[in-house]
Amino acid sequence: MTTDRQDKDLPLRDDIRLLGRLLGDAVRDQEGAAVFELVEQTRQAAIRFAREGRADDRARLHDLLDTLPPPVMLSVVRAFAYFLQLANIAEDTHRARRRRIHEREGSPPREGTLSFALGAVRQALGNDAAARERLQAFFADALVVPVLTAHPTEVQRQSTQVAMQEIADLLEQRDRLQLTPEEQADNELALQRHVLTLWHTRLVRGERLRVLDEVKNGVAYFRSTFFTEVPRLYANTASQLAEQFPGAPFSLGTFLRVGSWIGGDRDGNPFVTADILRDTLRLQSAAAFDFYLQEVHALGGMLSISSVLHRTTPALDALAAASPDKSVQRLDEPYRRALSGIYARVVATMRQLELPPPPRSPLGDAQPYATAPALHHDLCTVRDALLDTALPLLASGRLQRLITAVEVFGFHLAPLDLRQNADVHERVVAALFARAGVCTDYLALSEPQRIELLAHELAGSRPLWSPHLEYAAEVQGELDILFAARHARARYGEAVLPHYIISKCDGVSDLLEVALMLKEAGLATGGDAPTVAMQIIPLFETIGDLQRAGDTMRQAFALPAYRALVHSRGDVQEVMLGYSDSNKDGGFLTSGWELYKAELELMQVFTTAGVKLRFFHGRGGSVGRGGGPSYDAILAQPSGAVSGQIRLTEQGEVIASKYATPDVGRRNLELLVAATLEATLTDHENQVDRAVTFHPVMDALSAKAFVAYRALVYETPGFTQYFRDSTPLAEIATLNIGSRPASRTPSDRIEDLRAIPWVFSWAQCRCMLPGWYGFGSAVSQWLAEHPEGLPVLQRMARSWPFFRTLLSNVDMVLAKSDLRVASRYSELVTDEALRTRVFGAIDAEWQRTREALRRITGDEELLADNPLLARSMANRFPYMDPLNHLQIALLRRHRETAAGGGAVDEFVRRGIHITINGIAAGLRNSG
């Protein structure tokens, strides 16, 4: 078995060796033989230390690296950081290779594929008319939306992403094509050029990202992946349904979209303004139109069908006759003329929307399209003509994919979420009330008094805002955003801005304040039955907010004014659940369990109120922020929580790892759809009476883990200082990887630090504390109280997806952590007593957690059930150790210089930033 697996991984090892050799050539040629030899010696010592853990190998790393001059140290840092990037490319290529081989060999479908999911549905429901009806109902109502977010863990520059994509394409070419020796040599030369270019491309940015830079980065994933792969997934879904459920074709609807809140998320980001919102929507729209023009032009070149040789339809003839293309050479080519007309109308629409002109001008003037459905209609006319005249093969493929793209992306590309903090809303509403003479001190009112006043104002028609009055910058800025949103919805369609998210929502007044602000902007109406144009979404983030979420929504639905708003949105209410802050607040185990319980209670509240519930999961890339495998996470939701609809954030460097390439991107999109399908239509939770058996155990474990976590993070004197000294938190704050500040306020408190740098910092020092701390104490204490309880925990692991996924995530995080490395970071803490106390507690809890996991799963080794990840880490982690070692040395130099009042060494600063980039690349889901 081992030999078989090794044989399967041989192409991966060959690719890693090839890329490593090319990188080594670049280092030797550009930096000199001495630097190359130093990198090689460091690599060999790191591999030995990773495999054997011998003290002399660690000492060898010290001897090689600690006294290097900064320019040489920087070269070594770059070499290992680039190697990890290249190893990631090789791994992604290998996964795609193995999937293709698996499919070619006709092997049974794997979990996470549509084929597997539909097979599970068929097994659960059968294949009769009733089963088809339930499946059709699912696709009629389904909505799966990964939402791209800009966060300061997406460390990749777009320039490096482009270079790495070129390398990935060349590797795939070697794998897919039977290259001649000459072609093989040309391919390797091209790889050598791109590796050399990569070596001379900056890994880190010289300036902090602006919001529009983040927007452009997000749009780039549509060009590289989503434009082509979303339609392909729709087509694959249709063919899989036809294969497994023969009969009349299913009507799919738009069950998969890609959302964004880059350029609309204002929570803690003062740089997102009304002007930025307008520019964001313009950039998004321009990308969609550019793609449509490219495809329409290509189709015009393909569909050279002559009416002399093949019949047409009256609808197509009418479309061709309306075209400005009057060339006599194309009079008998109605498809080309029709597509020329569509092209001209798309260009006219771009001109009307004030988008940049296309590089290729139309053949004449035409009327712009009023809406995206109008463009969709014309493309369907072309397709239907092909179908009606016995040319179905030409109707499929590129044309059908374009039709799907227009249906999914519209004129707006992606639905953009607006988000702001509840504290800002209450200040804006307080100012509006005060300036209008309604209430001079709204902030002093109790929650019931606020609700009464807000409901009264929602029922009225008088405006609070006046264009003739001056307001504070914050107030006017928030209202300007909403005025811009109203204009954008009229310009691009209502789908462009469908959601408004309220961060830190902890009461009904937070919901009503947003409704009132929308009313002032013309996005809601008052009266006895008020209506609202946007979905108002509460975001419950802290442990307390999650525990009160059910009561908050119960009170909201009992209020006639709010219930009317929900009714105006089709009796659908979305609720966002925050994984990051709840984890920082109470630890990963308590966070996960409170999220699960909040979902259960919210489902009951919504059922009673007659409102459809859709969850929006604010998951990060790391387990410490709700991350982990998306497929497992969706299937770990309570039964009934998905119900065909789910939105979830895709954050940080996870976006690049999931969607940078078409093949990997399509696989990850398919995984989301497959998991949603299974979670909705199968008994994915293995229904048993866990409310009686498992839930009380989780309540007890959560309570104990909460106490252990809070005791360390919030009750240990000096812990904040230990955290700041033993991690590169301060240096991350200066790294130009995001437009938002690292903290919400200038405070040094953990409570005010954003969850993202909190988790990212612990990942850099290889401690990964937010993803496991407290679990060991919880299990050991519970077993001490219940000596016969181990079989219960083992049964939970076998039969309950929630607990099984929790254990799997702990397993992964423990495997990615390395306390040998973390202990070296702890040496950066100058207070020896503090260092001993805190790291001692961390080390003891890690050991308890490892032992608890071993006892429950029975696995002596970490990642025993995930050999793919285990091999991946074995390939990559030895190359991370030198980066960690160098990061510690650079941090020490940097801090000593700063403490002495000296000038910052640019080589040292850049070296720190590149180590942060390289370690994040090695971990792949660190923030």
Secondary structure, 3 states (H helix, E strand, C coil): CHHHHHHHHHHHHHHHHHHHHHHHHHHHHHHCHHHHHHHHHHHHHHHHHHHHCCHHHHHHHHHHHCCCCHHHHHHHHHHHHHHHHHHHHHHHHHHHHHHHHHHHCCCCCCCCCHHHHHHHHHHHHCCCHHHHHHHHHHHHHCEEEEEECCCCCCCCCHHHHHHHHHHHHHHHHHHHCCCCHHHHHHHHHHHHHHHHHHHCCCCCCCCCCCHHHHHHHHHHHHHHHHHHHHHHHHHHHHHHHHHHCCCCCCCCCCCECCEECCCCECCCCCCCCHHHHHHHHHHHHHHHHHHHHHHHHHHHHHCCCCCCCCCCCHHHHHHHHCCCCCCHHHCCCHHHHHHHHHHHHHHHHHHHCCCCCCCCCCCCCCCCCCCHHHHHHHHHHHHHHHHHCCCHHHHCCHHHHHHHHHHHHCCCCCCEEEEEEHHHHHHHHHHHHHHHCCCCCHHHCCHHHHHHHHHHHHHCCCCCCCCCCCCCHHHHHHHHHHHHHHHHHHHHCHHHCCEEEEECCCCHHHHHHHHHHHHHCCCEECCCCCEECCEEEEEECCHHHHHHHHHHHHHHHHCHHHHHHHHHCCCEEEEEEECHHHHHHHCHHHHHHHHHHHHHHHHHHHHHHCCEEEEEEECCCCHHHCCCCHHHHHHCCCCCCCCCEEEEEECCHHHHHHHCCHHHHHHHHHHHHHHHHHHHHCCCCCCCCCCCCHHHHHHHHHHHHHHHHHHHHCCCCCHHHHHHHHCCHHHHHHCCCCCCCCECCCCCCHHHECHHHHHHHHHHCCCCHHHCCCHHHHHHHHHHHCCCCHHHHHHHHHHCHHHHHHHHHHHHHHHHCCHHHHHHHHCCCCCHHHHHHHHHHHHHHHHHHHHHHHHHHCCCCCCCCCHHHHHHHHHHHHHHHHHHHHHHHHHHHHHHHHHCCCCCCHHHHHHHHHHHHHHHHHHCCCC
